[in-house]
């Protein structure tokens, strides 16, 4: 079961009789919609990235339309109640964008909140604990997350703290060899992703994958926790 990490810090508002320390949840990473879609694909390999994207976009469009109509929405994950903020001077006064604002009261549903409350398991960590920086690899040939990739294929590495002042170095070292083989091409790179291609003549076998990210004052070497297979 997935566990929630937490750490303690001094409570700046502690009173003489209050608790001197407070807990903070340690964030492993920030997930964007594409990250949620990729994790959904890992749970169900019969649906494609595009299938999930279409459904999510359709849900967003429908929820938006119903919210604009003023309809409350209650779903398994959340509930939304449209409202209006700002006072009115008389019974004949009307909505004025300079004085009033449409708001959305959005909260987790009772069922979801209770599920998290009852199911959560926590692990206390030190504040400086190192968290995983390379999370997974996405294969554009099979359009799936995995550990096996074709020679010459396009791969997207997902992680954190990947932004590099220069194009990062993606290196592969075959099991039993000391030679480091660079990726054929780095297409683009960002804080969360590196898109690259494997050499077309890469031999079959198991490889260790490392990434050198060039920062302002140092070169950070990140190592993928699993050996990958070139097929």
WOTA-V39087 format. One record per backbone hydrogen bond with DSSP energy under -1.0 kcal/mol. NH is the residue of the N-H (numbers start at 0). CO is the residue of the C=O. If there is no record, write none. Layout:
# WOTA-V39087
[[NH CO] [NH CO]]
This chain:
# WOTA-V39087
[[3 120] [5 122] [6 23] [8 21] [10 19] [13 10] [21 8] [23 6] [25 4] [35 31] [36 32] [37 33] [38 34] [39 35] [40 36] [41 37] [43 39] [46 43] [51 47] [52 48] [53 49] [54 50] [55 51] [56 52] [57 53] [58 54] [59 55] [60 56] [61 57] [62 58] [63 59] [64 60] [65 61] [66 62] [67 63] [68 64] [69 66] [70 65] [72 79] [74 77] [78 106] [79 72] [80 104] [82 102] [84 100] [92 89] [98 95] [99 95] [100 84] [102 82] [104 80] [106 78] [108 76] [112 108] [113 109] [114 110] [115 111] [116 112] [117 113] [118 114] [119 115] [122 3] [124 5] [128 125] [134 157] [135 157] [137 155] [138 143] [139 153] [142 138] [143 138] [145 136] [148 228] [152 149] [154 195] [155 137] [156 193] [157 135] [158 191] [159 132] [161 190] [164 213] [168 211] [170 209] [171 180] [172 207] [174 205] [176 173] [180 171] [182 169] [183 196] [186 194] [187 194] [189 192] [193 156] [194 187] [195 154] [196 184] [197 152] [201 198] [204 229] [206 227] [207 172] [209 170] [210 221] [211 168] [212 219] [214 217] [219 212] [221 210] [223 208] [227 206] [228 146] [229 204] [230 148]]
